[in-house]
């Protein structure tokens, strides 16, 4: 490692250096997409994606159309609960830390400037090592769970089992 790279690494570890999301590693070749460890997004403020992909540690993925995204709830202590409604209802529970924390340039976060504006392209479960590396400096995704529900009762049972903090009937 050169002295210059060692110095940059030390600055990053001490928090003296501002990481840029616009490095060649973080953007695709046409500069339209950018990413952090937890999610990828469209850079343009007016850009919107047709769907969002959920990537699991085992290599599998699920895609959902933003057109099917209905209500969603954010609880900093619990995570994000998204509801996609079509022929069946899909509940997506995203657990992690700092999910609403703006990225280094302050232009986007996962919640308000990301999912709410349909700019998030993908969200991924991170390994323990990746989570430790990011620490408190940005959003981390511990787990993503998807439930498929055909009835109101199935939906209620899934929420009670997987996301009890979001169970309005139990908390009222």
Phi, psi and omega in degrees: 000132180286161179300323180297313179295320179297318179295318178297317178298316178298320177298317180295314181296326178279347182086011181281334183262143176266120179285139180260132175280356185258020176285164182297334177289329189264353181236150173284175189296331180266001175076009182277324182253149173221171183205162165235187181296328188269329184203159175248152186209163174276133185285324183294134182297332181259357179288147177218146179264153177280333183211169176235138180255135174252119184255129182257156181302331182282001179098348179280158177220155172227139179245142176227138178288135175298335178296339179264355181287119178258233181287154173210153184231145177236128175230111184306332180279339186245319182131206180247135174241114181253144178238120176251123184246126175214229175298326173231169178259131175250129175253130180241117180256117179250119178251141179175192180238152176055036184296336179257008183285128177296146176288177189308323181273356175073006184273333186218152167222175183291323188276276191294309183272353182256277182296317182300326181261010177060034180263346181282127180269321181208153175230136184227145172291138183253153176286164178302319180296319178295318179298316179295322181294318180287320179057226181270003185283346181194184180289146174227148180243112178281315183203155174229126177237138180238129176244139178252122185232133179256343180232162177299321181296317177299317179297315179298316179297318180297314180297317179299323182278315188262333185216060186300334179294342180261005181278097183295324181294326180282335183265355179263000000 
